[in-house]
Amino acid sequence: MPNNKVVSCLLRLVREGRKDA
């Protein structure tokens, strides 16, 4: 099971990527 930290990191990266784009 993935840790909450990993999920948070992924979500943060996706959000940053979308914002940057």
C-alpha positions in Angstrom: 0.0 0.0 0.0 1.4 3.4 -0.9 2.1 5.8 1.9 0.2 9.1 2.2 3.5 10.9 1.7 4.0 9.3 -1.7 0.5 10.2 -2.8 1.0 13.8 -1.5 4.3 14.1 -3.4 2.7 12.8 -6.6 -0.3 15.1 -6.3 2.0 18.0 -5.6 4.1 17.2 -8.7 1.1 16.9 -10.9 -0.3 20.2 -9.6 3.0 21.9 -10.2 3.3 20.4 -13.7 -0.2 21.6 -14.6 0.4 25.0 -13.2 3.8 25.3 -15.0 2.1 24.2 -18.3 
